C-alpha cells in the first residue's frame, strides 16, 4: 500500500468507527525547516479543540509489517486518551496576560525557514533566528504554539518586548541542564553491564573525558534546548569553569554539544562532522545548523568561524 492509500485507508476506517460522533480528516501541518507532516484530526461537533495525530511514524510501522488493524487500534486508543482537553485553559492560554507569562524562545535556521519568518516575529542571531512560542507544560501534557505576527500585534508586543519576556520565562519554565557526555553514556549503559565491564567502561570514559571532554547543554524538558546558549551567563560561567574558550556544536534544535577550544581543535573537520550527522542521524525538522560556533571567554561573543559574532549577556 502506497503512502497516499495508507492515509485514505486510516482516515476512512476511523471515520467509520467514529460515526457521527466526530469528523475525521487529514491535514498538513507545517513544521520547522519547511517540513510538512500529515496529521489525522478528529473533531467533535461540541469541541473547539481537536487533537492532531501525526501519521508518518505509523506508516513506517506499517511498512515494517504492523497490521493496519493494529495501527487503527493504536490511533483510536491515543485519541480516546487525549480527547477531553481542558478547553477553557486552551482558550485562555493565548490571552495577553497569560501569553506574557508563557512566551518562551527557541532557535531555528534562518536560511531553512525564510518563508515562515515572514509570518512570525523574530530576531536575527548570527545565521540563526530567535523565534517565540507559547508553552504550557503541567508534567502530563505539553502544549506549544508558535507566535505569529497577528498575535503579537493583538498583544501590542514587538520582537524586542517578546525577547525580554521570553528570556525571563525560558529560564523559569525551561531551566538549563548541562551534563558531560561521559555521564550520559554511563547512565545509559549502567543497567546493561556487569560490575567488571562497568569498571572498564568507566575507565575508558575517564580517559575520553580528560582528553576530549564533551558536554550536552539543553533544558530540563529536553525540548528546544539549543536556545540555552542565549541564557545570560550560561556560556560564560561554563567557559570560566573550564578556563577555556568553547566550541559549540549544534546537535539539533533541542540541544547543543560543547567542548573546550584547545590549540589542536580542527574547526573544519568538526563542521564536516556536524553536517554529516545532520544528514544521516537528525530528523530534518530538528536540524539547526551545519557548522560549529565559537565562544570567546575574553570577549563574551559567540561567532561562526570566519563570520559575524554576537555578544552573549554575562548576567
VEXTORDO-209125 format. One record per residue (C-alpha): residue in one letter; y negated, x negated, z negated. Coordinates in pm, whole numbers, always signed. Layout:
N
   resn       c2       c1       c3
      a        Y        X        Z
...
This chain:
315
   resn       c2       c1       c3
      x       +0       +0       +0
      x     -336     -147     +104
      x     -628     -153     -136
      x     -814     +148       +7
      x     -500     +360       -1
      x     -440     +246     -360
      x     -788     +367     -462
      x     -738     +702     -291
      x     -393     +750     -448
      x     -511     +670     -801
      x     -813     +897     -767
      x     -612    +1185     -621
      x     -330    +1161     -875
      x     -571    +1154    -1168
      x     -773    +1446    -1030
      x     -452    +1649    -1015
      x     -376    +1563    -1378
      x     -730    +1640    -1495
      x     -761    +1964    -1301
      x    -1086    +2149    -1374
      x    -1142    +1952    -1697
      x    -1318    +1669    -1516
      x    -1424    +1534    -1176
      x    -1265    +1206    -1067
      x    -1446     +978     -823
      x    -1454     +618     -703
      x    -1787     +442     -742
      x    -1904      +94     -657
      x    -2069      -89     -950
      x    -2291     -394     -873
      x    -2224     -695    -1094
      x    -2359    -1048    -1129
      x    -2383    -1281     -826
      x    -2371     -997     -574
      x    -2020     -889     -674
      x    -1947     -517     -631
      x    -1648     -373     -817
      x    -1472      -43     -756
      x    -1453     +177    -1063
      x    -1294     +508    -1143
      x    -1539     +755    -1301
      x    -1411    +1062    -1486
      x    -1694    +1307    -1553
      x    -1657    +1612    -1777
      x    -1888    +1908    -1700
      x    -2005    +1921    -2063
      x    -2084    +1548    -2089
      x    -2372    +1333    -1967
      x    -2170    +1015    -2021
      x    -1869     +915    -1812
      x    -1656     +602    -1861
      x    -1617     +362    -1568
      x    -1271     +208    -1539
      x    -1255      -97    -1312
      x     -958      -91    -1076
      x     -933     -446     -938
      x     -702     -566    -1216
      x     -483     -257    -1178
      x     -444     -330     -807
      x     -334     -685     -891
      x      -73     -543    -1128
      x      +41     -301     -858
      x      +79     -585     -607
      x     +279     -774     -872
      x     +528     -487     -894
      x     +397     -247    -1160
      x     +485     +111    -1054
      x     +197     +339     -963
      x     +317     +591    -1228
      x     +272     +328    -1500
      x      -77     +248    -1374
      x     -174     +616    -1377
      x      -42     +649    -1733
      x     -235     +340    -1848
      x     -561     +463    -1695
      x     -516     +811    -1845
      x     -447     +663    -2190
      x     -755     +440    -2161
      x     -970     +738    -2063
      x     -842     +953    -2348
      x     -917     +674    -2594
      x    -1277     +643    -2473
      x    -1354     +996    -2353
      x    -1562    +1110    -2652
      x    -1856     +871    -2695
      x    -2146     +947    -2927
      x    -2378    +1082    -2656
      x    -2678    +1114    -2886
      x    -2654     +745    -2965
      x    -2634     +653    -2598
      x    -2927     +878    -2502
      x    -3145     +737    -2778
      x    -3035     +383    -2703
      x    -3290     +339    -2425
      x    -3583     +486    -2620
      x    -3876     +242    -2660
      x    -3826     +195    -3034
      x    -3454     +120    -3010
      x    -3500      -87    -2694
      x    -3732     -319    -2884
      x    -3456     -384    -3140
      x    -3168     -413    -2895
      x    -3306     -601    -2595
      x    -3147     -946    -2556
      x    -3136    -1201    -2276
      x    -2889    -1385    -2056
      x    -2896    -1648    -1783
      x    -2794    -1586    -1422
      x    -2810    -1784    -1098
      x    -3135    -1726     -910
      x    -3004    -1801     -560
      x    -2696    -1579     -602
      x    -2898    -1281     -730
      x    -3209    -1270     -511
      x    -3170     -901     -426
      x    -3105     -799     -788
      x    -3400     -999     -917
      x    -3637     -787     -707
      x    -3537     -488     -921
      x    -3544     -635    -1271
      x    -3797     -820    -1489
      x    -3709    -1187    -1515
      x    -3841    -1533    -1597
      x    -3758    -1840    -1384
      x    -3571    -2113    -1571
      x    -3502    -2419    -1354
      x    -3274    -2285    -1077
      x    -3165    -2000    -1307
      x    -3333    -1680    -1422
      x    -3366    -1529    -1767
      x    -3294    -1156    -1744
      x    -3280     -884    -2008
      x    -3029     -622    -2115
      x    -2977     -373    -2395
      x    -2685     -445    -2625
      x    -2503     -219    -2865
      x    -2201     -356    -3049
      x    -2052     -195    -3361
      x    -1738     -407    -3364
      x    -1527     -142    -3192
      x    -1744      -56    -2893
      x    -1971     -282    -2690
      x    -2218     -125    -2450
      x    -2465     -322    -2241
      x    -2717     -212    -1982
      x    -2941     -430    -1765
      x    -3315     -366    -1800
      x    -3474     -260    -1469
      x    -3840     -266    -1367
      x    -3889     +110    -1408
      x    -3761      +97    -1767
      x    -3988     -193    -1857
      x    -4285       -3    -1711
      x    -4200     +307    -1918
      x    -4178      +91    -2230
      x    -4506      -87    -2143
      x    -4330     -422    -2174
      x    -4384     -714    -1937
      x    -4140    -1001    -1884
      x    -4321    -1216    -2142
      x    -4302     -946    -2409
      x    -3937     -881    -2329
      x    -3869    -1253    -2366
      x    -4032    -1265    -2708
      x    -3836     -962    -2830
      x    -3510    -1081    -2674
      x    -3546    -1423    -2834
      x    -3555    -1274    -3183
      x    -3287    -1012    -3115
      x    -3046    -1253    -2948
      x    -3047    -1481    -3250
      x    -2965    -1195    -3486
      x    -2733     -986    -3267
      x    -2563    -1279    -3090
      x    -2570    -1580    -3327
      x    -2475    -1914    -3168
      x    -2128    -2063    -3205
      x    -2073    -2435    -3145
      x    -1725    -2585    -3167
      x    -1562    -2903    -3047
      x    -1316    -2865    -2762
      x    -1065    -3057    -2975
      x    -1083    -2794    -3250
      x    -1049    -2510    -2999
      x     -744    -2671    -2840
      x     -593    -2743    -3182
      x     -629    -2378    -3286
      x     -477    -2257    -2960
      x     -176    -2487    -2998
      x     -124    -2460    -3374
      x     +122    -2172    -3364
      x     +329    -2323    -3081
      x     +415    -2665    -3226
      x     +641    -2804    -3492
      x     +497    -3042    -3754
      x     +581    -3370    -3573
      x     +445    -3250    -3240
      x     +135    -3115    -3412
      x      +62    -3454    -3571
      x      +95    -3630    -3234
      x     -130    -3370    -3074
      x     -391    -3421    -3347
      x     -382    -3797    -3288
      x     -438    -3755    -2915
      x     -724    -3512    -2976
      x     -894    -3751    -3216
      x     -879    -4027    -2952
      x    -1036    -3795    -2696
      x    -1296    -3679    -2947
      x    -1415    -4033    -3016
      x    -1424    -4148    -2652
      x    -1546    -3842    -2461
      x    -1625    -3564    -2710
      x    -1673    -3221    -2556
      x    -1823    -2918    -2728
      x    -1838    -2547    -2644
      x    -2162    -2357    -2702
      x    -2153    -1978    -2685
      x    -2239    -1689    -2915
      x    -2012    -1528    -3172
      x    -1932    -1242    -2933
      x    -1849    -1496    -2657
      x    -2047    -1265    -2426
      x    -2329    -1403    -2205
      x    -2325    -1702    -2438
      x    -2470    -1959    -2195
      x    -2811    -1824    -2299
      x    -2767    -2002    -2634
      x    -2925    -2309    -2471
      x    -3250    -2108    -2489
      x    -3231    -2067    -2866
      x    -3511    -2269    -3030
      x    -3379    -2591    -3181
      x    -3021    -2540    -3067
      x    -3004    -2834    -2826
      x    -3248    -3050    -3024
      x    -3059    -3019    -3352
      x    -2730    -3098    -3183
      x    -2876    -3397    -2996
      x    -3022    -3528    -3324
      x    -2684    -3487    -3496
      x    -2514    -3687    -3220
      x    -2809    -3928    -3186
      x    -2782    -3891    -2812
      x    -2919    -3713    -2508
      x    -2693    -3435    -2384
      x    -2515    -3334    -2066
      x    -2481    -2956    -2031
      x    -2201    -2832    -1806
      x    -2235    -2462    -1715
      x    -1882    -2333    -1768
      x    -1984    -1970    -1697
      x    -2248    -1714    -1792
      x    -2054    -1681    -2118
      x    -2055    -2042    -2236
      x    -2161    -2399    -2163
      x    -1988    -2728    -2236
      x    -2187    -3011    -2392
      x    -2112    -3383    -2412
      x    -2324    -3681    -2520
      x    -2502    -3858    -2234
      x    -2357    -4209    -2261
      x    -2459    -4504    -2047
      x    -2141    -4467    -1843
      x    -2192    -4098    -1759
      x    -2133    -4017    -1393
      x    -2359    -3723    -1307
      x    -2238    -3674     -950
      x    -1871    -3663    -1045
      x    -1943    -3422    -1331
      x    -2134    -3188    -1099
      x    -1848    -3206     -850
      x    -1609    -3113    -1128
      x    -1824    -2812    -1229
      x    -1839    -2692     -868
      x    -1464    -2731     -821
      x    -1381    -2546    -1144
      x    -1617    -2264    -1044
      x    -1440    -2229     -711
      x    -1086    -2242     -848
      x    -1098    -2105    -1202
      x    -1408    -1893    -1270
      x    -1450    -1534    -1153
      x    -1735    -1506     -905
      x    -1926    -1260    -1126
      x    -1905    -1507    -1418
      x    -2036    -1817    -1237
      x    -2367    -1965    -1349
      x    -2436    -2293    -1166
      x    -2257    -2557     -961
      x    -2422    -2859    -1120
      x    -2491    -3009    -1460
      x    -2813    -3017    -1664
      x    -2954    -3298    -1877
      x    -3125    -3261    -2214
      x    -3363    -3534    -2332
      x    -3368    -3581    -2706
      x    -3706    -3757    -2688
      x    -3895    -3507    -2473
      x    -3704    -3192    -2567
      x    -3678    -3099    -2198
      x    -3381    -2969    -2002
      x    -3355    -3070    -1637
      x    -3128    -3083    -1337
      x    -3060    -3443    -1222
      x    -3349    -3542     -998
      x    -3508    -3197    -1028
      x    -3756    -2995    -1234
      x    -3748    -2979    -1612
      x    -3839    -2720    -1874
      x    -3932    -2759    -2239
      x    -3689    -2604    -2488
      x    -3870    -2494    -2809
      x    -3772    -2705    -3108
      x    -3811    -2416    -3352
